Structure formats: C-alpha cells, structure tokens
Amino acid sequence: MMDGRDWELVGAPNARDLGGLTTTDGRRVRAGRLLRTPALGRLTDEDLPVLGELAPACVVDLRDAAEMSVAPADRLVGEPRVVHLPVHDPAHPVFTYVSAVLLGHDLEAYDELAEEGTPAAMAAIYRWFVTGESARAGFGAAVRLAAEARNLPLLFHCSAGKDRTGWLAVVLLTALGVDDAAIRADYLRNNELTLSLREVLLEAMARRHPALDPQTVRPVLEVRPEYLDAAYDEVRRVHGSFEAYLRDGLGVTDEVRAALRDNLLE
C-alpha cells in the first residue's frame, strides 16, 4: 500500500496526493481523493501499476487541443472518465513556450518573450488565471467535478503540472479551508520534486541553442512565490477576497463547497 502523499512515478516526478493537509478548523484532506500530476504521456511501464493503485475515477486535463496534439497521449489505467477543460490563452506565449521546452522544440520564435522577461510573463499568466474567460470556466468546472463523489479519486493535470495545475490546487484547497501556509508550501514543492529534470532540460537546451541564456528559461520551469502572489493580488483587486472569487469568479456555490468538504475531508 502506498504511503502518504508521495508516489514513485518516474514519468511524473511532481505528482502528489493532496491528502493529509489540514484545514483551519482541524479537519484533514482525505488521502487518495485529490491527485495532482503533470501530463501522463511520459509514464513508464513501471509507473502504470502505481497509477492503477491510485485508481482515478476522473481525469481532468487542463491542456488545449493544440498542446495535446504535439505531446504523447496520456497513459491511463482502467477507464477513468476523462474531462478536457482547456485553460489556455493563445495571446500568452508562455503556454506554448513551456510545451516547446518540455518537448525539445525550436525556441527561436520566443525572442519577444525573452525581451519581456519570463518572470514578468509568468506573473501575467497567473493574473490571467483569475480573470481569463477560459480560466474561470475551466477552474470553476473542475471544482464542481471534485464536489461529486462519483468523480473521486479526481486526478488533474496540465502539461508540466505546476502552473494551471498549481492554481487549481490552490483553489480547491482554499475552498476546503486548508491553511494558507500549507497551500503555499505544497505549491512550492514543485521545485524540489523537479530539480533533476529541470537541470537535464536546461543542459539539453544549452547544447541545442548555444546562444540561449538559461536564465530566460529557468523562470518558466520553476514555480516562484511571486507568481502565486500575482494571482492572489489579482483576486483581491478584482473580487476583494478569495471567498468572493470562488463565488462570483468561479461560480462555486455554498452547496458545492459543502459537498466538497463532505466528500474530501475527514
């Protein structure tokens, strides 16, 4: 039996269970109910029995069709319900840039992004998570899916499993009443879990693109406190509070929140 919140998925090093996190009123997120991962196309044969034991009933894929078309297909076990909720804005090149980096594609089209500064571009994306139409629709729909017992365990992912997946985790955990510090700590764990993968990607890019400055790429491969803060600031600017963002921005009703807590907390 797998223990706690970490599993050995070679092809998804930052995969983890949100179970065990505690709420401000002393309850705990049930283990094995909310699973956050990167895209599952790189799972190894040895990973599949682990995924089979996790047994997701529903897989939420936050990628756009264009992202999915150039990536290996998710490797799934059994017949989980697969729901595509694309959170994607073609006006933000960061989305396709991250995919290009992960897939080893040509990066010459991204000079403009490098000029803007990738940390600034990442912060802009996180603000868009709060206000963008497809972002609000996708994240709101995902929360409603998580509130239905038939969809549990629920596994959710994007491409790298750190930004869209990270913000959806923040939304779900906040709706459940998990402590803010614990939410931030889980968000930032991505960097520790993907350290070796990140360095391999940077070395490979340096070989393919000798003129490329790794410092323009590194911010896209990491999560940073200032990215999360940009989203939180946008929530306050637009809605005044996270409670209002859940209700008015994402359409998460009191009934949905009650169902979330009933199904996901112990």
C-alpha positions as CSV (number, residue, x, y, z in Angstrom):
1,M,0.0,0.0,0.0
2,M,1.4,3.4,-0.9
3,D,2.1,5.6,2.0
4,G,1.1,9.2,2.4
5,R,1.3,11.9,-0.3
6,D,4.2,10.8,-2.5
7,W,4.4,8.0,-5.0
8,E,7.3,6.9,-7.3
9,L,6.1,7.9,-10.8
10,V,9.3,8.2,-12.8
11,G,7.5,9.9,-15.7
12,A,5.7,12.3,-13.4
13,P,8.1,13.4,-10.7
14,N,6.0,16.2,-9.3
15,A,2.8,14.0,-8.9
16,R,1.4,14.1,-5.5
17,D,-1.7,13.5,-3.3
18,L,-3.2,16.5,-1.6
19,G,-4.4,14.2,1.2
20,G,-3.2,14.9,4.7
21,L,-3.2,18.7,4.5
22,T,-5.1,20.1,7.5
23,T,-7.8,22.8,7.5
24,T,-8.0,25.8,9.8
25,D,-10.9,24.0,11.7
26,G,-8.8,20.9,12.4
27,R,-10.1,18.6,9.7
28,R,-7.8,16.8,7.2
29,V,-8.0,16.3,3.4
30,R,-8.7,12.6,2.8
31,A,-5.8,10.6,1.2
32,G,-6.2,9.3,-2.3
33,R,-9.0,11.7,-3.3
34,L,-7.3,14.7,-5.0
35,L,-4.3,13.8,-7.1
36,R,-2.2,16.5,-8.9
37,T,0.2,15.5,-11.7
38,P,1.8,16.7,-14.9
39,A,0.6,15.2,-18.2
40,L,0.7,11.4,-18.1
41,G,2.2,10.8,-21.6
42,R,5.7,10.1,-20.2
43,L,4.7,7.5,-17.6
44,T,6.9,4.4,-17.8
45,D,5.6,0.8,-17.9
46,E,6.6,0.6,-14.2
47,D,4.5,3.6,-13.4
48,L,1.3,2.1,-14.7
49,P,0.7,-0.3,-11.7
50,V,1.2,2.7,-9.4
51,L,-1.4,4.7,-11.3
52,G,-3.7,1.6,-11.2
53,E,-3.5,1.5,-7.4
54,L,-4.3,5.2,-7.3
55,A,-7.3,4.4,-9.5
56,P,-8.6,7.8,-10.5
57,A,-12.3,7.8,-11.4
58,C,-12.0,11.1,-13.3
59,V,-9.0,12.7,-15.1
60,V,-9.2,16.4,-15.7
61,D,-6.9,17.6,-18.5
62,L,-6.4,21.4,-18.5
63,R,-4.5,21.5,-21.8
64,D,-5.7,23.0,-25.0
65,A,-6.1,20.7,-28.0
66,A,-3.1,22.2,-29.7
67,E,-0.9,21.3,-26.7
68,M,-2.3,17.8,-26.6
69,S,-1.7,17.2,-30.3
70,V,2.1,17.6,-30.1
71,A,2.5,15.7,-26.8
72,P,2.5,12.0,-26.1
73,A,-1.0,10.7,-25.3
74,D,-1.8,10.3,-21.6
75,R,-1.1,6.7,-20.4
76,L,-4.1,5.7,-18.3
77,V,-5.1,2.5,-16.5
78,G,-8.7,1.3,-16.4
79,E,-11.4,3.5,-17.9
80,P,-11.5,6.7,-15.9
81,R,-13.8,9.5,-17.0
82,V,-11.6,12.0,-19.0
83,V,-12.8,15.6,-19.0
84,H,-11.0,18.2,-21.0
85,L,-11.3,21.7,-19.6
86,P,-8.8,23.8,-21.7
87,V,-7.3,26.7,-19.7
88,H,-5.4,28.3,-22.5
89,D,-4.9,31.8,-24.0
90,P,-3.1,31.9,-27.3
91,A,-2.3,35.6,-26.6
92,H,0.1,34.4,-23.9
93,P,3.1,32.7,-25.5
94,V,4.2,31.2,-22.1
95,F,1.8,28.3,-22.6
96,T,3.3,27.2,-25.9
97,Y,6.8,28.1,-24.7
98,V,6.6,25.7,-21.7
99,S,5.3,22.9,-24.1
100,A,8.2,23.7,-26.5
101,V,10.7,23.5,-23.8
102,L,9.4,20.2,-22.4
103,L,9.2,18.7,-25.9
104,G,12.6,20.0,-27.1
105,H,11.2,22.1,-29.9
106,D,12.7,25.1,-31.6
107,L,12.7,28.2,-29.3
108,E,13.6,30.9,-31.9
109,A,10.0,32.1,-32.1
110,Y,10.2,33.2,-28.4
111,D,12.6,36.2,-28.7
112,E,9.8,38.6,-27.8
113,L,9.1,36.6,-24.6
114,A,12.7,36.8,-23.6
115,E,12.6,40.6,-24.1
116,E,9.5,40.9,-21.9
117,G,11.3,38.9,-19.2
118,T,10.0,35.4,-18.4
119,P,9.3,36.1,-14.7
120,A,7.1,39.1,-15.7
121,A,5.4,36.9,-18.3
122,M,4.7,34.2,-15.7
123,A,3.2,36.7,-13.3
124,A,1.0,37.9,-16.2
125,I,-0.2,34.4,-16.8
126,Y,-1.1,34.0,-13.1
127,R,-3.2,37.2,-13.2
128,W,-4.9,35.8,-16.3
129,F,-5.8,32.6,-14.3
130,V,-8.0,34.8,-12.2
131,T,-9.7,36.9,-14.9
132,G,-9.4,34.9,-18.2
133,E,-12.7,33.6,-19.5
134,S,-11.4,30.0,-20.2
135,A,-9.5,30.1,-16.9
136,R,-12.6,30.9,-14.9
137,A,-14.7,28.4,-16.8
138,G,-12.2,25.6,-16.6
139,F,-11.2,26.1,-12.9
140,G,-14.9,26.5,-11.9
141,A,-16.0,23.4,-13.7
142,A,-13.1,21.4,-12.2
143,V,-14.1,22.4,-8.7
144,R,-17.7,21.3,-9.4
145,L,-16.4,17.9,-10.7
146,A,-14.4,17.5,-7.5
147,A,-17.5,18.0,-5.4
148,E,-19.2,14.9,-6.9
149,A,-18.4,11.6,-5.2
150,R,-18.6,9.7,-8.5
151,N,-15.5,11.6,-9.8
152,L,-13.3,10.6,-6.8
153,P,-10.4,10.0,-6.8
154,L,-10.0,13.0,-9.1
155,L,-6.7,13.4,-10.9
156,F,-6.0,16.8,-12.6
157,H,-3.1,17.9,-14.7
158,C,-1.9,20.4,-17.4
159,S,1.5,20.0,-19.3
160,A,4.2,20.5,-16.6
161,G,1.8,20.1,-13.7
162,K,2.9,23.3,-11.9
163,D,1.0,26.4,-13.1
164,R,-2.5,25.6,-14.1
165,T,-2.4,22.5,-12.0
166,G,-0.9,24.5,-9.2
167,W,-3.5,27.2,-9.3
168,L,-6.3,24.6,-9.4
169,A,-4.8,23.0,-6.3
170,V,-4.8,26.4,-4.6
171,V,-8.4,26.9,-5.5
172,L,-9.5,23.5,-4.3
173,L,-7.5,23.6,-1.0
174,T,-8.7,27.2,-0.3
175,A,-12.3,26.1,-0.9
176,L,-11.8,23.2,1.6
177,G,-10.4,25.6,4.2
178,V,-6.8,24.4,4.2
179,D,-4.3,26.8,5.9
180,D,-2.7,29.3,3.6
181,A,0.9,28.4,4.6
182,A,0.2,24.7,3.8
183,I,-1.2,25.7,0.4
184,R,1.8,27.8,-0.4
185,A,4.2,25.0,0.7
186,D,2.5,22.4,-1.5
187,Y,2.7,24.8,-4.5
188,L,6.4,25.5,-3.9
189,R,7.2,21.7,-3.6
190,N,7.3,21.5,-7.4
191,N,10.8,23.0,-7.5
192,E,12.3,20.4,-5.1
193,L,10.5,17.5,-6.9
194,T,11.6,18.5,-10.4
195,L,15.1,19.7,-9.7
196,S,16.9,17.0,-11.6
197,L,14.5,17.1,-14.5
198,R,14.9,20.9,-14.7
199,E,18.7,20.7,-14.9
200,V,18.6,18.0,-17.6
201,L,16.2,20.2,-19.7
202,L,18.4,23.2,-19.2
203,E,21.6,21.3,-20.2
204,A,19.9,19.9,-23.3
205,M,18.7,23.3,-24.3
206,A,22.1,24.8,-23.8
207,R,23.6,22.2,-26.2
208,R,20.9,22.8,-28.8
209,H,20.9,26.6,-28.5
210,P,24.3,27.8,-27.5
211,A,23.2,31.4,-27.7
212,L,20.3,30.8,-25.3
213,D,20.6,32.3,-21.8
214,P,19.4,29.7,-19.3
215,Q,18.2,32.5,-17.1
216,T,15.5,33.3,-19.6
217,V,14.3,29.7,-19.5
218,R,14.7,28.8,-15.8
219,P,11.7,31.0,-14.6
220,V,9.4,29.1,-16.9
221,L,10.4,25.8,-15.5
222,E,10.0,26.8,-11.9
223,V,7.3,28.0,-9.6
224,R,8.0,31.1,-7.6
225,P,6.3,32.8,-4.7
226,E,5.9,36.0,-6.8
227,Y,3.8,34.0,-9.4
228,L,1.4,32.9,-6.7
229,D,1.3,36.4,-5.2
230,A,0.4,37.9,-8.6
231,A,-2.7,35.7,-8.7
232,Y,-3.6,36.4,-5.1
233,D,-3.2,40.2,-5.8
234,E,-5.5,39.9,-8.8
235,V,-8.1,38.1,-6.7
236,R,-8.0,40.9,-4.2
237,R,-8.0,43.6,-6.9
238,V,-11.0,42.2,-8.8
239,H,-13.0,40.4,-6.2
240,G,-11.9,41.8,-2.8
241,S,-11.5,38.3,-1.3
242,F,-10.9,34.7,-2.2
243,E,-14.4,33.9,-1.0
244,A,-15.9,36.3,-3.5
245,Y,-13.6,35.0,-6.2
246,L,-14.9,31.4,-5.6
247,R,-18.5,32.6,-5.6
248,D,-18.5,35.3,-8.3
249,G,-15.5,34.4,-10.4
250,L,-15.8,30.6,-10.5
251,G,-19.5,30.1,-9.7
252,V,-18.7,27.9,-6.7
253,T,-21.9,28.0,-4.6
254,D,-22.3,27.3,-0.9
255,E,-23.8,23.9,-1.9
256,V,-20.7,23.0,-4.0
257,R,-18.4,23.9,-1.1
258,A,-20.4,21.9,1.3
259,A,-20.2,18.9,-1.0
260,L,-16.5,19.4,-1.4
261,R,-16.0,19.3,2.3
262,D,-18.3,16.3,2.8
263,N,-16.5,14.2,0.1
264,L,-12.9,15.4,0.6
265,L,-12.4,16.0,4.3
266,E,-12.2,13.6,7.2
